[in-house]
Amino acid sequence: MKRTSLDALGSALWKAREYGVDTRFIELAGEVNTAIHVNVFGNLANVLNERSQAVRA
C-alpha cells in the first residue's frame, strides 16, 4: 500500500503528541500542503480558461 502525505502527517502528529511536543507547526504544514493543490489547480484552470482550452480527464 502506498503511503500518502496524510498518513505521514498523521504519524508525525501522533508521535509528537506521544512525546508532549506542541503540534501546531505540524498542523499548519498539513494545512499548507492541502491548500496548495487547490491554489495550483485554480491557477491552472484560470490560465486554460483565458486561452479557451479545456482540462481533459
C-alpha positions as MATLAB code, in Angstrom:
seq = 'MKRTSLDALGSALWKAREYGVDTRFIELAGEVNTAIHVNVFGNLANVLNERSQAVRA';
ca = [
       0.000    0.000    0.000;
       1.331    3.433   -0.926;
       1.766    5.894    1.916;
       0.197    9.304    1.423;
       1.188   12.675    2.819;
      -1.864   12.468    5.088;
      -0.538    9.200    6.519;
       2.808   10.871    7.175;
       1.095   13.892    8.730;
      -0.977   11.661   10.998;
       2.120    9.721   12.039;
       4.030   12.916   12.784;
       1.157   14.326   14.834;
       0.722   11.090   16.752;
       4.436   10.795   17.542;
       4.756   14.460   18.552;
       1.774   14.181   20.887;
       3.210   10.968   22.344;
       6.260   12.980   23.437;
       4.241   16.015   24.555;
       5.510   18.259   21.743;
       3.405   21.199   20.531;
       1.875   20.131   17.209;
       0.668   23.481   15.860;
       3.542   23.787   13.364;
       2.882   20.282   12.046;
      -0.828   21.094   11.729;
      -0.023   24.295    9.818;
       2.215   22.336    7.439;
      -0.675   19.969    6.777;
      -2.997   22.894    6.031;
      -0.471   24.387    3.601;
       0.078   21.037    1.869;
      -3.672   20.605    1.439;
      -4.335   24.172    0.275;
      -1.511   24.275   -2.274;
      -3.324   21.794   -4.519;
      -6.433   23.969   -4.609;
      -4.288   27.007   -5.420;
      -2.299   25.319   -8.206;
      -5.319   23.773   -9.903;
      -7.289   27.012   -9.592;
      -4.484   28.936  -11.273;
      -4.178   26.271  -13.963;
      -7.921   26.412  -14.663;
      -7.782   30.217  -14.927;
      -4.910   30.111  -17.426;
      -6.616   27.445  -19.517;
      -9.871   29.402  -19.492;
      -8.045   32.533  -20.668;
      -6.644   30.506  -23.590;
     -10.047   28.895  -24.286;
      -8.632   25.440  -23.609;
     -10.306   22.709  -21.611;
      -8.933   20.429  -18.962;
      -9.316   16.851  -20.163;
      -9.800   13.877  -17.902;
];
